[in-house]
Amino acid sequence: MTAIANALGLGNLPVGIQYAVIGLVVAHVLAFSYWLLRITTDKKRLEMRFKEE
């Protein structure tokens, strides 16, 4: 965990703040990947709907 904190430039902050910032970064990465997945599947679903008509 300290390696991640050092890579993000958080090495001199208290450990609790390091964990909080890393948790926020992980949550945002997961949310962005879920959002990207939803957009790509929505596009595929729309393409299939237009092909049927």
C-alpha positions as CSV (number, residue, x, y, z in Angstrom):
1,M,0.0,0.0,0.0
2,T,2.9,2.4,0.7
3,A,4.2,1.8,-2.8
4,I,0.9,2.9,-4.2
5,A,0.9,6.0,-2.0
6,N,4.4,6.8,-3.0
7,A,3.5,6.4,-6.7
8,L,0.6,8.8,-6.2
9,G,2.9,11.3,-4.4
10,L,1.2,10.8,-1.0
11,G,4.3,9.5,0.8
12,N,4.5,12.4,3.3
13,L,0.8,12.3,4.3
14,P,-0.6,10.4,7.4
15,V,-1.5,6.8,6.7
16,G,-5.2,7.4,7.2
17,I,-5.3,10.0,4.6
18,Q,-3.3,7.8,2.3
19,Y,-5.8,5.0,2.7
20,A,-8.7,7.5,2.1
21,V,-7.2,8.9,-1.1
22,I,-6.3,5.4,-2.5
23,G,-9.9,4.3,-1.7
24,L,-11.3,7.3,-3.6
25,V,-9.0,6.6,-6.6
26,V,-10.0,2.9,-6.7
27,A,-13.7,3.9,-6.4
28,H,-13.4,6.3,-9.3
29,V,-11.6,3.8,-11.5
30,L,-14.3,1.2,-10.8
31,A,-17.1,3.7,-11.5
32,F,-15.4,4.9,-14.7
33,S,-15.0,1.3,-16.0
34,Y,-18.6,0.5,-15.1
35,W,-19.7,3.6,-17.0
36,L,-17.6,2.7,-20.0
37,L,-19.0,-0.8,-20.0
38,R,-22.6,0.5,-19.8
39,I,-22.0,2.9,-22.8
40,T,-20.5,0.1,-25.0
41,T,-23.2,-2.3,-24.2
42,D,-25.9,0.3,-24.8
43,K,-24.4,1.0,-28.2
44,K,-24.4,-2.6,-29.1
45,R,-28.0,-3.0,-28.0
46,L,-29.0,0.0,-30.1
47,E,-27.2,-1.3,-33.1
48,M,-29.0,-4.7,-32.7
49,R,-32.4,-2.9,-32.4
50,F,-31.8,-0.9,-35.6
51,K,-30.7,-4.1,-37.5
52,E,-33.9,-5.8,-36.6
53,E,-36.1,-3.0,-38.1
